[in-house]
């Protein structure tokens, strides 16, 4: 997923640098083909059974924001969520728990063929209207259902709504704040139960890998 994300970012940036139109399906098709071409080279260099390599290493979610000139778009392939302002959109769940990962295209007889999942533009708007955006993988979608749950070891603190990630300055002035928040929500706590002479474990709340990116327009006063 780390390699896939970097390749997608590089290809989107290259397309923008060449003057591509973010609202054009042709741009996203070109990005998809270039990403699959690079991933196919990696799979071929690894040796081993292609289907196993793809299943274990190359099925990953993409949720991104691209901004160029006066346009901004939210694009994705796979499951997860995004929030533009207070409006949250969930991607999935999908039938048979099979999100449309780009990597499935590597299993086609022609890895660049037309049958594999696409990078879809889910939201397009003027860049001037961009204020706050949150991007999250499928684990982040669980946060929507955890708002009223207590943070493990948080002494009564609740997880709270998703907007906590972009309200206030904390998650923008401290580079580690988002990771630390997710780690607190997902930490396992062991407590002594003295009356029963045993230890009780309180598990973390996130059941899947969780990546969150939070973006906010720089305030004029800063």
C-alpha positions as CSV (number, residue, x, y, z in Angstrom):
1,X,0.0,0.0,0.0
2,X,2.9,2.4,0.8
3,X,4.4,1.8,-2.6
4,X,1.1,2.0,-4.4
5,X,0.2,5.3,-2.8
6,X,3.5,6.8,-3.7
7,X,3.2,5.7,-7.3
8,X,-0.3,7.1,-7.6
9,X,0.8,10.4,-6.2
10,X,3.7,10.6,-8.6
11,X,1.5,9.8,-11.6
12,X,-1.2,12.3,-10.6
13,X,1.4,15.0,-10.1
14,X,3.0,14.2,-13.4
15,X,-0.4,14.4,-15.2
16,X,-1.0,17.8,-13.5
17,X,2.4,19.0,-14.5
18,X,1.7,18.2,-18.1
19,X,-1.3,20.4,-18.0
20,X,-3.9,17.7,-17.6
21,X,-7.6,18.5,-16.9
22,X,-8.6,17.1,-13.5
23,X,-12.2,16.8,-14.7
24,X,-11.2,14.8,-17.8
25,X,-11.8,11.0,-17.6
26,X,-8.8,10.6,-20.0
27,X,-6.5,12.0,-17.3
28,X,-7.6,9.4,-14.7
29,X,-7.5,6.6,-17.3
30,X,-3.9,7.6,-18.1
31,X,-3.0,7.6,-14.4
32,X,-4.5,4.2,-13.9
33,X,-2.7,2.7,-16.8
34,X,0.7,4.2,-15.7
35,X,0.2,3.0,-12.2
36,X,-0.7,-0.5,-13.3
37,X,2.3,-0.6,-15.6
38,X,4.7,0.3,-12.8
39,X,3.1,-2.2,-10.4
40,X,3.2,-4.9,-13.1
41,X,6.9,-4.4,-13.4
42,X,7.3,-4.8,-9.7
43,X,5.2,-8.0,-9.6
44,X,7.3,-9.4,-12.5
45,X,10.6,-8.6,-10.8
46,X,9.5,-10.5,-7.6
47,X,9.1,-13.9,-9.1
48,X,6.6,-16.4,-7.7
49,X,2.9,-16.9,-8.5
50,X,1.4,-13.7,-9.8
51,X,-2.1,-14.2,-8.2
52,X,-0.5,-14.8,-4.8
53,X,1.8,-11.8,-5.0
54,X,-1.1,-9.5,-6.0
55,X,-3.4,-10.9,-3.3
56,X,-0.8,-10.5,-0.6
57,X,0.9,-7.2,-1.6
58,X,-0.9,-5.2,-4.2
59,X,-4.6,-4.8,-3.1
60,X,-4.7,-1.4,-1.6
61,X,-7.1,1.5,-1.2
62,X,-6.5,4.9,-2.8
63,X,-8.4,8.0,-1.5
64,X,-6.9,11.3,-2.7
65,X,-7.3,15.0,-3.2
66,X,-5.8,16.7,-6.3
67,X,-5.7,20.4,-6.7
68,X,-4.6,22.2,-9.9
69,X,-5.2,25.8,-10.8
70,X,-8.9,26.5,-10.0
71,X,-10.1,22.9,-9.6
72,X,-10.0,20.4,-6.8
73,X,-11.2,16.8,-7.0
74,X,-11.6,13.9,-4.6
75,X,-10.7,10.6,-6.3
76,X,-10.6,7.0,-5.1
77,X,-10.4,3.3,-5.8
78,X,-11.3,0.9,-3.0
79,X,-13.0,1.4,0.3
80,X,-12.7,4.2,2.8
81,X,-14.2,7.6,3.3
82,X,-13.7,11.3,2.7
83,X,-15.2,14.4,4.3
84,X,-15.5,17.8,2.5
85,X,-16.4,20.2,5.3
86,X,-18.9,18.5,7.4
87,X,-20.2,16.3,4.6
88,X,-18.9,12.8,5.0
89,X,-19.0,10.2,2.1
90,X,-18.4,6.6,2.9
91,X,-16.9,4.3,0.1
92,X,-18.3,0.9,0.6
93,X,-19.0,-1.7,1.9
94,X,-18.9,-3.6,-1.3
95,X,-20.5,-7.0,-2.3
96,X,-18.6,-10.0,-1.0
97,X,-16.3,-7.7,0.7
98,X,-14.3,-7.1,-2.5
99,X,-13.6,-3.4,-2.9
100,X,-12.6,-2.3,-6.4
101,X,-8.8,-2.1,-5.8
102,X,-6.6,-1.0,-8.6
103,X,-4.5,-4.1,-8.1
104,X,-7.2,-6.4,-9.4
105,X,-6.1,-5.1,-12.9
106,X,-2.8,-6.9,-12.4
107,X,-4.7,-10.2,-12.6
108,X,-6.1,-9.5,-16.0
109,X,-4.6,-11.2,-19.0
110,X,-3.8,-7.7,-20.1
111,X,-2.9,-5.8,-16.9
112,X,-3.6,-2.5,-18.7
113,X,-6.9,-3.8,-20.1
114,X,-10.3,-2.0,-19.7
115,X,-11.9,-4.4,-17.3
116,X,-10.0,-3.5,-14.1
117,X,-11.3,-1.1,-11.5
118,X,-10.9,2.6,-12.2
119,X,-9.9,5.7,-10.3
120,X,-13.2,7.4,-9.9
121,X,-13.7,11.1,-9.3
122,X,-16.3,11.4,-6.5
123,X,-16.3,15.1,-6.0
124,X,-15.2,18.1,-8.2
125,X,-15.4,21.7,-7.0
126,X,-13.6,25.0,-7.3
127,X,-10.3,25.1,-5.5
128,X,-11.4,28.4,-3.9
129,X,-14.2,26.5,-2.1
130,X,-11.7,24.1,-0.5
131,X,-11.7,24.7,3.3
132,X,-11.3,21.3,5.1
133,X,-10.9,17.8,3.7
134,X,-10.4,14.5,5.5
135,X,-9.3,11.4,3.6
136,X,-9.4,8.0,5.2
137,X,-8.9,4.3,4.4
138,X,-11.5,1.6,5.3
139,X,-10.4,1.5,9.0
140,X,-11.2,5.2,9.3
141,X,-14.8,4.5,8.3
142,X,-15.2,2.6,11.6
143,X,-14.7,6.0,13.4
144,X,-18.2,7.0,12.2
145,X,-19.7,4.2,14.3
146,X,-17.4,4.8,17.3
147,X,-18.2,8.4,18.1
148,X,-20.0,7.6,21.4
149,X,-17.5,4.9,22.5
150,X,-15.1,5.5,25.3
151,X,-11.4,5.8,24.4
152,X,-9.5,2.8,26.1
153,X,-8.0,4.2,29.3
154,X,-9.3,7.6,28.5
155,X,-11.0,8.2,31.9
156,X,-14.4,8.8,30.4
157,X,-13.2,10.5,27.1
158,X,-15.3,9.5,24.1
159,X,-13.9,9.1,20.6
160,X,-16.1,11.9,19.4
161,X,-17.2,13.0,15.9
162,X,-14.9,12.9,12.9
163,X,-14.8,16.7,12.7
164,X,-12.5,16.7,15.8
165,X,-9.7,15.9,13.3
166,X,-10.1,19.3,11.5
167,X,-11.6,21.6,14.2
168,X,-9.1,23.6,16.1
169,X,-5.3,23.9,15.5
170,X,-4.0,20.9,17.3
171,X,-3.8,18.4,14.4
172,X,-2.1,21.0,12.2
173,X,0.5,22.4,14.6
174,X,1.7,19.0,15.8
175,X,2.9,16.7,13.0
176,X,2.3,13.6,15.2
177,X,-1.1,14.5,16.5
178,X,-3.2,12.5,14.1
179,X,-1.1,9.3,14.6
180,X,-1.2,9.7,18.4
181,X,-5.0,10.2,18.3
182,X,-5.5,7.0,16.3
183,X,-3.0,5.1,18.5
184,X,-4.9,6.2,21.7
185,X,-8.2,5.0,20.2
186,X,-6.7,1.7,19.3
187,X,-4.5,0.9,22.3
188,X,-5.0,-2.2,24.4
189,X,-5.4,-1.5,28.2
190,X,-4.8,-4.0,30.9
191,X,-6.5,-3.3,34.2
192,X,-6.4,-5.3,37.5
193,X,-9.7,-6.6,38.9
194,X,-8.7,-6.8,42.5
195,X,-11.9,-8.4,43.8
196,X,-11.4,-11.3,41.4
197,X,-7.6,-11.3,41.5
198,X,-7.2,-11.2,37.7
199,X,-6.2,-8.9,34.9
200,X,-8.8,-7.7,32.4
201,X,-7.9,-6.5,28.9
202,X,-9.7,-3.7,27.2
203,X,-9.0,-4.0,23.4
204,X,-8.5,-1.2,21.0
205,X,-11.5,0.0,19.0
206,X,-10.2,-0.1,15.4
207,X,-10.6,-3.4,13.7
208,X,-8.8,-2.6,10.4
209,X,-5.7,-0.7,9.2
210,X,-6.5,3.0,9.5
211,X,-4.8,5.9,7.7
212,X,-6.2,9.4,8.0
213,X,-5.0,12.6,6.2
214,X,-6.4,15.9,7.2
215,X,-6.2,19.1,5.1
216,X,-7.2,22.6,5.9
217,X,-6.8,25.9,4.1
218,X,-4.2,28.0,5.8
219,X,-5.9,30.6,7.9
220,X,-5.2,34.2,6.8
221,X,-4.1,35.2,10.2
222,X,-1.3,32.7,10.0
